[in-house]
Structures are given as C-alpha cells and as structure tokens.
Amino acid sequence: MPASSHIVLFDGVCNLCNGFVQFVIEHDAAARFRFAALQSAAGQALLREYRLPAPPEPDSVVLVADGQAYTHSAAALGILAGLGGGWAVLARVGRWFPRPLRDAVYRLIARHRYRWFGRQEACWLPTPELKARFL
C-alpha cells in the first residue's frame, strides 16, 4: 500500500455506500484508497482518533487524508478528487457550490438512503484480492 494512501470510512450495511466503495475501487487505479466500515473496530478507532461522533446509525462517509478527517460533501468530493481525471474535474465543479448547500443535499440523500437503496443485515466483505485494501 502506498504511503500516501487515504482511508475511506463508510456505512458497511448501506447498499448505496457499498456501491460507492466498489465504484472507488474500480476507478482507483493507483490503489490510493483503503477502506473500513464505520461499524468495524478499525472504523470506530479512527472516529475516536479524529474526535468524530460515532452515532448508532452512521450519517456520513469519512475521508481521512493528510492528517485530517473530512465528512459529508467534503469527504465525497475529496474522494472523487483523489481518483483523478474526469472525477477530479467533477469534484472541482462540485466545490463551486457553497458547502452548506452541498451538505444539505448530502444529508437529504443520507437520511433516505436505506429507504431508497436498501440495507444489508451485515457488512459487505471484500474479495480475497481486495482484502489488503481494507482495515
């Protein structure tokens, strides 16, 4: 794993979140990102380390990069930027919008994600090939 890798914390039972993680893995040719479910011991430890709340039902993806933790739209746009290419351009365009507006849209989707996309009974497990990218 490269020393510059970033960590994505995600809701391990959310179908939308799991789909996003799979999207990132597919488009992360440099294997820059590592992953942990927010519900996992590693995810909980990182939340404590960065003094982020650990709600019973996660409400945001978290990006840990360069010694900082980013949540909500800042995390999502940071992840897209880290993918490079057209995704980085899309992230730059997204940052044109004020953060309160971006976060309001993010929270609306997060609040309804289980109803709109469903949820699993247990966290998604990576394939043996991908296991090294998960904490």
N, C-alpha and C positions, 0 to 999 in steps of 0.2 A: 504494500500500500504506500503511495507517495506520501512524503512528509507533509505536503500541503493539503492533504485530504480534509474535507469538511464533513460534518456529521449532520444527518437529517433525522430528526425525531418525528415520528408520525403515529397516528392512532392506528394501532395494529388490528383493530376489529372493523374499521371503516372501509367499505368497498371503494369509495372514492379515493381515500388516502392510499390504499394498497395499489390501486390503479396508477396513482401519481408516482409512487415509488417505482413501479415497474416501468413507467414512462421514463423516469430519470435514469434508471439502469440501462434501458435501451439506447438512450441518447448520450450517455456519459462515456464516450469512447476512451477518455483518459483515466477512467475509474477514479475520479477525483472525490466522489462522494461515498461515505459509509453511512450505514443506517442502523437505527434502533427503534423499536416500538416504544412509545411513551409508557406503556404498561410494563415494560421489562425492567429488570433490576438496573441494567445499564442506563436506560432512559430515565428512570427515577433518580439515579445518582447524578446524571448530568443536569436534571432540573434543579436538584439541591445545590450542585456546584455553582450554577449560574443564578441561583436565588429566584427561580421561576416557580409559580404556583403549580401544584400537582392536583388539579381538580379530579373528582371521581370520573368525570367524562371529559376527556381532552377536547379542547376547543380550537387548537391551532397546531399547525406544523411548526417545528422549531428548526432553525438552521444555526448550527454552532460553527463559526468560522472566525479565524484570526483573533481568537480570544474573546469573542463576543457572541451573544445569543440573540437571534432575530426571530420575531414571531409574526404571525398573521401575514399581511400582504408583503411586508419587508422580507420575510423568510421565503415566500413563494417566488418573489421577483429575484431574490438573491440566488435561489436555486436555478432558476431559468438562466440568469446571467452566467452562472458557473458552467452551464452546458455549452456556451459559446455559440458562434454562428448566428443564425436567424433567431435563435432563442434569446440570445443576449440583446439583440435589437428589440425584440418584443419586450424584454424586461426594461430597457431604456424608455420605450414608449409608455409602458405602464407607470413608470416613475414620474411621468409628466403630470399625472393626476395627484391631487393632494392626498396625503396619507390618510386623513380621517375619512375621506370618501372611499379610498381603496379598502380600508379596514372595515368600513360599514358593509360593503359588498361581500368581503371575505366572511364576515361574521354571519351575514344572512345565509350564505351557502353553508357555512359550518353548522349553523343552527338546524338546518333542514337536511343535512347530508344523509343521515340514516334513513329518513323517510324517502328521499329521492333516489338514493343509490343503494340502500340496504346496508346490513352489517353482518359480520360473521360471528360465530359463537366463540372462536378462538383466534389468536393472532396468526397471520399468514406466515408460513415457513418458507424460507428460501430454498432453492435447489442446492444440491451439494456444490455445484460450480460457483454459486453466488454466496455461499455461507461465509466466506472470508471477508465479505464486504459488510457483514452485519456484526454488531457488537453483542 
